[in-house]
C-alpha cells in the first residue's frame, strides 16, 4: 500500500531557471534590432530573477502592504510610508540594474531596448515595485522641457543607487520620481482639475493648493503634478524635501486599498501652499507631461507582457510535472491546445513590446518614421496587450487547478495585478480614442502600414486583415463607436506581422490562423487541431 500521507504528484518549485536566456520568444523579439542574446547585464538579471532568493521576496512584499504614518509620536506631521524589507530588496536590485532612468544618460547602443528587456524580465519576479521604477524612467523626457530643471534632476534620477533617506535631492546618491495628475472630480479628464498654482517667485516657483485622488508612489523624492495656473493647466515639479532641508507641504490622507499592486503605495494627497516649479509654459501642462504618459504606456505594455510570460511559465511548469488520468497534464491534447494558445499570446505581446522599445531608441536618434510608429503603436499595444492579460492570467491559473487558487502558488498575485495596466495611464476607451487621434496625422497611418506591410505577401490572411482595417477606416461616422474593434484589429495585425517576420513558421501560422482568420473560438485552447502544439509550447521553457 502506498503511503497516503506521502507528498507525490506535485510540481517542484520553479527556481534556478534563467528568465532571460531561457526565453526563446524574447530572444527572437530582440534579434532584429540588436545583438542582445548574450548580453551579460540581461543574463545577470535573468539569473537573479529565476533564483530562489528573488522568488522568495515576491509574496512577502505583497502579503505585507505598505503602511502610512501621518504623524510621529509627538504629533508632528511626517507623511511617510513604511515598506516591508522585501520591497526594499526588490527596489534596490531594480535601481541597481538601471531599470529606472539610466538609459537616458547611457552611451551604450540601444539603451532603451536593453532596459525594456531587463524591465520585462525583472517584472516577472514581482510587478508592484515596477511602478516607481517606471515613473522615474518616464519623468526624464518630460523634465527636458526645462533645461535648468533637467540639469538639476536627471543625473540623480539616472543614478543606480537606491537611497531612501528623506533629504534634499542634491545631498542624495539617487532619487526616484512619481506623478499626480487625476483628481476626484475629473479622473482621466485632467483639464477638469481644480488644484491651483499661484506664482510665488521669479524663478518659476509656485504655491499649489488642492488635492490629487491618485498620487502614485508617495514615498519618492519628486513628483510631476498638474495644476491650474493663471494661464491654464500647467505642469509642476514638486520635491518632497526643499533645498533648505525643510519638508514640502505634502499631506498624505490615506493609502488606497487596491485589488492588486498591493506591494506598492498609491495615495490621496493634499497640497496646502506646496512649493512647485513650473515645467514648460503655463497652459501647456498636458503637452508637457505627454512624454511621461507615453513612456509609462510603454511600461504598461512591457509589464503586461511580463505578467503573461510569468503566467505562461507557471502553467507549463506545473502541467509538465503534474499527472492526471494516467498521463502528464501537458501530454493531454486539450491541455496542449491551451498551453500553445497561451504561448502564442505571450510571444506576440513580447514581440510588440520590444518593437516599441526599439522605436524609442530610433526616434530619440531623429528617425521621424519611427517616432510616428511609436505615436500610433503605443496606444494600440497599450489597449490590446493589457486588455488580453486578465484573460490569460485566469486561464493560466486554471491550468494549476485548485493549486493555482491558493496564494502560495503566486497565481492569485498575477491575477489581481492583471487588470491594472489596462487602467493606468488611460483605460481601454482612452487608448482606443487616442488611436483615432493619432490616425488624424497621415504619417501615423503610413507608419502602421509600413510596419505591417513589411510582411506583405508572406501570408494571405494577414494581407486580407490589413485590407479590412483600411476599409474600416472609411467609416468616419462610426469611428468612435468602433474604436475598440479597430484598435484590436490593428494591434493584431502588428503582432502578426512581427511574428511572420521574426518568429518560427509554426508560431506565425498558428497566430494568424487563430487571431486573424476567424478560426478561433474566442477563448484559449481553441486552436485548429492541426496546430503543432508541442513545438509552440516548447519555446516557452
N, C-alpha and C positions, 0 to 999 in steps of 0.2 A: 504493500500500500504506500502511495506517495504521501509525504508529509503535508497535511492540509494547511499548515502554517508557514511552509516554506514560500519565499517570495520568488516567483517564476513568471515568465511571460511579461516582463516589464522592460521597457526601453532603458538602456543605461543613460547616465547624464550626457547631455550634448556639451562636450568640452574638449579642449585640446585640438580644435579644428580652426585653422586659419581662415577667418571670414573674408579675407581678400584673395589669397591665392587659390582657394577652393571655389571661388565664384566665377565659373566659366562665362556666364552671361555678362558679368561686369567686365571681364577681360575683353570680350568681343565688342562691348559698347565703347570701350576706351580706345581700342586699336586704330580706328580710322583717324584719330586726331593726334595721338601722341604715343610714344613708346613707354607706357607706364606699367607694362605687365610685370616687370621685375623691380619696380620702384622700391627701394629699401624702406622709405618712410611709410608707404602704404602697407608694405609687408609687416612692419612692426605694429602698425595699428591693427591689422587683421589678426596678428598673432595674439595680441593682448585682448582684443575683442572676443575671441573664442576661448580665452583661458578660463579656468575655474575661478581665478581671483576676480576677474571682471564680472563674470556672470553671477557671482555671489553678491555683488553690490546692487544689482537692479531692484530686487524685491524689497530689501530694507529701505531703500530710498523712497519707494512708493508706499510701503507699509507704515512709514513714519513721516507723514506730511509736514511741511514747514509750519512753524508756529509764530504768530505775530506777538511782539512785545511792544505795546504802545508807550509804556512808562517804565521808568526804573523804580527801585524800591522807595525812593524819596518823592515820587510824584512828578519827576521831570519827564517830559516827552522825549522818547528816544526813537520811536518808529522804526524798529529793527525787526528782522525776520530771522529766526533760528532754523537751521537745517540739520538734518541727520548727517553724521560723518560720511555716509556713503555718497551723499550728494556732493560733498566737497571732494571726495576721491574721484568721482566721475568728472567733475568740473576741472580739477587740476590736470587730469590727463587730456581732456579735450582742448584746453587752452595750451597745454604743453605741446600738443600736436599741431598747433597753429590753425585750428579749425574755426577760429573766430575771424579776426581782421587781418591776419598775417599775409594773405595773398595780395592785399592792396599795396604792400611795400616790398613784395618779393621781386627779385630779379631773375628768378628761375623761369624756364619755359612752361607755358600752360599752368600758371599758378592756381587759377580758379577751377579748372577742370581737376587738377590734383586735389585741391581742397574739397571739391564736390564728391570725389570718390572716397576720400577719408571721412567726410561727414556722413555719407551713406553707410559706410562700413561701421563706424563707431556708433551711429544712432541705433544700430541693431542691438546694442547692449542695453540701453535704457533711453527712451526717447524724450522724456521730460526735460532733462538738463540741456537739451539742444536749443531750447527757447532763448536763453540769454546768449548762447553761442551764436545763434542765427542773427539775433538783433544787433549784436556787436559787429558782425560781418556786414550787415545791411546798413548800419549807420554811416559808414565811411563815404559812400557815393553821395549821400545827402549832405554831409558835412563839407564836401568840396564845393558847395555853393558859396562858401565864405573862406577865403584863403587864410585869414587870421585864425578862425576857429578850427579849421582843418589842421593847421600847423600846431595848434595847442593840443588837440585831442588825438589825432590819428596815430602818431608814434606809440602812444601808450595803449591805445585800443589794439594795435597790431602786436603788442608785446606777448611773448609766450610765457609770461609769469602770472600765476594766479594769486592775486593779492586781495584778501577780503577785508583789510583794515579800513576803518571809516576815517579817512584822512583826505586832505586836499589832493586833487588828482596829480598835481605837479610833484608831490612827495612820494607817490606810489610807484611800484615797479611795473604795474599793469592795471588797466581799468576795463570795465565792461559797460555796455550800453543797453538801454531799454527804450520803450516808447509809450506815449499816452495820447491816443487820438480820439477814441469814442467816448460819448457821454450818454447819460440816461435817456435824454430826450431825442437823441439823434441816431445812435448806433452807427451803421455804415455811412449814413448821411452826415458826414463830418462838417458840412457847411452849416448845419443846424447847431453847432457847438455854441455854448453860452459863456465859456471861460473867457475872461477879458485879460488883455495885456496892455498896461499903461506905461508909456515911455518914462524912464527914470534916470536917464543919463545920456551923454553924448556918444558913448561907445557901444551903442546898441543894447544897453541894459533896459529891461522892462520889469514891471511887477505884475505877476499873474494872480488872478483871483477866480476861483471856480473849482471844478472837480473833474475827475476822469472816472468813468464807470468801469473801465478795464485799463489798468496800468500793469503792463507785463514786467515781471521780474523786478519788483520794487526794491530788491536788495542791492542793485547795481549802482554804478557811480554817476551815470549821466543819462539823461532822457531827451529824446526829441518829442516835443509837445506841440499840439496845435491850439491856438487861442485867437480870439478876435482882437486885433489891434485897431487903431483908429481908421486905417485904410483897408480893413478886411482881414479875413482869416490868414494867419501867418504862422510860421514855424519857429520854434524857440529851442535853444539848448539849455537844459535845466540841470545843473550839477546838484548832487546830494550834499556835498560839502563845499562851501565857498573858499576862495583863495586865502582868506584870513583865518581859516580853521573853524569858523562857525558853521553849524548845520543850517542848511537851507530849510525854509518852511515847507515841509513835505509830510503832511499829516495822513498816515495810513489809517483808514477807517475800519477795514476788515479784509481778510483774505477770502477769495471765492472758494466755495465748497464745490468742486468740479466733478464731472463724470469721470474724467481721466486726467492725464497730465498731472497726477497728484504729487509727484515729487517736486514740481515747480510751483512757485508762488505767483498767483495773479491777484491783484488787489484793487480796491477802490481807494482813491487818494483825493485829498482836498488841498487846494492852494490858497494860502492867506498871505498875500504880499510876497509870494515866492519869486525869487530872482531868476530871470531867464534872459538869454541873449539871442537877439533876433538872428535867424539863419535865413539868408535870402531877403528878398524885398517884402515889404508889407503888402498883404493881399495876395501873395504868391505862395501861401502855405502848402496847398495841395501840389502845386508844381514842384516845390522844393522837396517835399517828402516822398514824391512818387518814386524816386530811385530807391529809397529804402523799402517801399512797398514791393517794387519789382524784385529786389534781392531776397526779401523774405518769401515771396511767392516761389522763387526757385527752390528755397529750402523746404517749402511745403511739398513740392514735388519730390525732392530727394528724401525727405523724411517719410513720406507716404511709401515711396519705393522701398525704403529700408524696412518699414513695417511689413510690407508684402513679402520681402525677401526672408525676414526672420520667421514669419508665419509659415511660409513655404518650407523652409528648412526644418522647422519643428514637426510639420506634418510628415515630410518624407522620412525624417529620422525615426519618428515613432512607428510609422507603418512598416518600416523595414526591420523592426525589431519585435513587433507585436504579432502574435499568431491568433487566428480565429477560423473556425470551421475547417481545420486541417492544413491551412497554409498561412504564410505570412500575409498580412493585410495588403502589403504593397504588391503582392503577386495576384491579387484578385482583380479580374477585368474591370469591375465597376470602380474600384479604388484607383486602379491605374489611370482610368479616364479622368477622375477627379484630380489626381496629382499632376498629370500632364497639363490639364487645363489651368491649374494654379500656377504651374511653371511658366506657361505662356504669358499669363497676366503679369507676373513678376518680371520676366525678361523684357517685355515691352515697356513697362514702366521704367526699368533701369536704363534701357537704351534711350528713351526720350529725355530722361533727366540728365544723362551725360551729354547728349547732343546740345541741350540748352546751356549747360555749363561751358561747353566748347564755344558756343556763340558769345558768351560773356567775354572770354579771352579775346576773341576775334574783334568784337565790337569796341572793346577798350583800345585795341590797336588800330582803330579807324576804319574797320570794314563796315560800310554802311548797309550792305546787303545782310550781313549777319546781325546788325543792330535791328533791322526791320524784321528779320526772322524771330529774334528774341522778343520783339514787341508783340507779335501775334502768338508765338509759340508758348510764352509763359501763361497767359490766361487759358489757352487751350489745354495745356498739360495740367495746370492747377485744377481746372474744372474736372477733367476726366480721371486723372490718376488718383487724386484724393477722393473722388466720388466712388471709385471702384474699391478702395481699400477696406471699408467696413464689410462689404460682401465677401471679400477674400479672407479677412481675418475670421469671420464667422465660419466659413467653410473649412478653413484650416483647423480651427478649434474643434469642429465636428469630427475631423479625422482622428482626433485623440479620444473621442467619445467622452465618457464621464471624467476621465483623467484631465481632459482639456478644460473642464468647467471648474476645476479646483485651482485656487490661487497659486499653489506651489508650482504648478506647471508653467506659469508665466503667460499662458494664453489669455486669461482674463485681462491682464495688463495690456496686451496688444489690442484686444477687442475694445476696451474702454478708450484707448488712445486713438483708435482708427477713425472716428468722425472728425477729430479736431482740425486737421489740415484742410478739410473742406469748408470750415467756418473761418479760421484765422485768415486775415488779410483778404476778406471778401468771400461771401458764401457762393454757392453754385450759381445763383442768378446774377450776382455781381460780376463774376468772371465771364459768364456767358454773354452778358451785355458788353463787357469790355472787349470781347472778341468782335462784336458788331462795330464797336467804336474803332477798333484797330483796322477793320476792313474798309472804313471810310478813307483810309490812306492807301492809294493804289500800290505803293511799294510793299505793304504788308501782305496783300493777296499775292503779289508777284513772288515774294519770298517764300510763302507757303507752297505755291505752285512749283517753284524751282526745287524745293526740298522733296516734295512728293514726286515730282517729275524726274528726279534722278533715278528712280526705279521704273520709269515708263517702259513698257514693253516686256518687263520681266514677269508680270502676272496680269492676265487679262481682267481678273476680278478686281484687282486694285485699280486698274485704269478705269473700269466701269464705276467704281465708287467715287473716284475723283470727278468724273463727269457728272455724277449725281449731285455732288456738292456744288458744282458750278451751276447746275440747273436750279438748285435750291436758293442760291444767291440771287436769282432773278425775282424771287418773291419778296419784293420790298415791303408791301403792306403787312405781310405776316411775319416780318423779320423778328420782332421782339417775342411774339408768342412761340416762334420756332427756334429761338436762340439756343436752347439746350440741345435740341436734336442736331442742329447744325454744328455746335461746338463738339459734341460727341463724335459725330461723323468725321469732322476734320482732324480731331485728335487721333482717331483710329487709323485714318489714312497716313498720318505722320508715323505712327508706331509701325504700321505695316511696311511702309517704305524703308524704314531703318532696318527692320528685321530681314526684309528681302535682300537688302544690300550687304548686311554685316553679320547676320546670324547664319545658322545652318539651314539648308533647304527644308528639312523636316519641320523645324520651328516656324519658319516663314510660311510654309504651305498650310500648316495647321492653324496658324493665327489668321491668315487671310480667309481660309475656308470657314472658320467659326465666327469671326468678327465682322467680316465684310460680305460674305457670300450667302448670308441668310440660312446657314446650315447649322445654327447654334440654338440650343434650347433656351438661352437666356439665363441659365443657371450653370454653375460649374459642374463638370462631369458629363457634358452632353456633346463632346467632340465626335466627329464621324468615327465609326468603329474601325475604319481602316487606318486611323492615325497611329503612327509608331510611338505609342505611349512611353515605352521603356527608354527609347533613345532620347526623348524630350526630357523625361524626369531625371535621367542620369546626369544631365548637365547641371542639375540643381545642387548635387552634393557628391 
